[in-house]
Amino acid sequence: MALPRAVRMAGLLTVAGIIFYLSSQPALPTPPLFPHQDKVFHFLEFAGLGLMVFLNRDSWGSRPLPVMVLLVLAYALADEVHQSFVPGRDCSAGDLAADAAGGLLSLLVLSRFGGRGSSPG
């Protein structure tokens, strides 16, 4: 059973809001669990955003892939710029790359294997 458009859009806005909220938090000293863990977290956040953008693909017109790519990349860039205004945070090319990689890989995999031709609801 497909989710209604309003539910899918609410999910997208929720994920985008969570990313914004997390980016608004000042950097806290946290013990590293493994090398480059922050890049993994950026990747996973934006993979989730890519998933939600994909689930709303019927909202982006008849050729949604370019729109979905632009949405993910624009939000990744906006997220990094936003962080440059938060005390203890900065705008990082490495974080932007991790954001973009997570979102774009998610879109690529879902576009290839996630029912590209079928309507989500």
C-alpha positions in Angstrom: 0.0 0.0 0.0 1.4 3.4 -1.1 1.6 6.2 1.4 -0.5 9.3 0.7 1.3 12.3 -0.8 0.7 14.4 2.4 2.4 11.7 4.5 5.4 11.4 2.2 5.8 15.2 2.0 5.5 15.4 5.8 8.3 12.8 6.0 10.5 14.9 3.7 9.9 18.1 5.7 10.6 16.2 8.9 14.0 14.8 7.7 14.9 18.3 6.3 13.9 19.8 9.6 16.0 17.3 11.6 19.0 18.0 9.5 18.5 21.8 10.0 18.1 21.3 13.8 21.2 19.2 14.0 23.2 21.7 12.0 22.0 24.5 14.4 23.6 22.9 17.4 27.0 24.2 18.5 29.8 21.7 18.1 30.1 19.6 21.3 33.2 17.7 22.2 32.3 14.1 21.6 34.7 11.2 21.7 35.5 9.7 18.3 34.2 6.2 17.9 36.1 5.7 14.6 38.0 7.9 12.1 35.9 10.3 10.1 32.7 9.5 11.9 31.3 12.9 11.2 31.5 12.2 7.5 29.6 9.0 8.0 26.9 10.9 9.9 26.6 13.5 7.1 26.4 10.7 4.6 23.6 8.9 6.4 21.6 12.1 7.1 21.6 13.0 3.4 21.0 9.4 2.3 17.8 9.7 4.4 17.0 13.0 2.7 17.6 11.3 -0.7 15.1 8.6 0.2 12.4 11.1 1.2 13.0 13.2 -2.0 12.7 9.9 -4.0 9.5 8.9 -2.3 8.0 12.2 -3.3 9.2 11.9 -7.0 5.7 12.3 -8.3 5.8 15.9 -7.0 8.8 16.9 -9.2 7.3 16.7 -12.7 7.5 14.3 -15.6 11.3 14.0 -15.4 12.0 14.0 -11.7 15.6 12.8 -11.5 17.3 16.2 -12.4 15.0 18.0 -9.9 15.7 15.4 -7.2 19.5 15.8 -7.7 19.2 19.6 -7.6 17.1 19.5 -4.4 19.6 17.2 -2.6 22.6 19.2 -3.8 21.0 22.6 -3.0 20.0 21.4 0.5 23.5 20.1 1.1 25.1 23.4 0.1 22.5 25.4 2.2 23.2 23.1 5.2 26.9 23.9 5.0 26.4 27.6 4.6 24.0 27.5 7.5 26.6 25.8 9.7 29.1 28.7 9.0 26.8 30.9 11.1 26.6 28.5 14.0 29.1 29.0 16.8 31.6 26.1 16.9 30.6 24.9 13.4 32.0 25.7 10.0 31.4 25.3 6.3 33.4 22.3 5.2 34.0 21.0 1.7 34.5 17.5 3.2 31.1 17.6 4.9 29.5 19.0 1.7 31.1 16.1 -0.2 29.7 13.6 2.3 26.3 15.2 2.2 26.2 15.1 -1.6 27.5 11.5 -1.7 24.9 10.2 0.7 22.0 12.0 -1.1 23.1 11.2 -4.6 24.0 7.5 -3.9 20.6 7.1 -2.3 18.9 8.6 -5.3 21.0 6.5 -7.7 20.2 3.2 -5.9 16.5 4.0 -5.5 16.1 5.2 -9.1 17.8 2.1 -10.3 16.0 -0.5 -8.0 13.2 1.4 -6.3 10.4 1.2 -8.8 11.4 4.0 -11.1 8.4 3.6 -13.4 5.7 3.2 -10.7 3.9 5.9 -9.0 4.4 6.1 -5.2 0.8 6.9 -4.5 
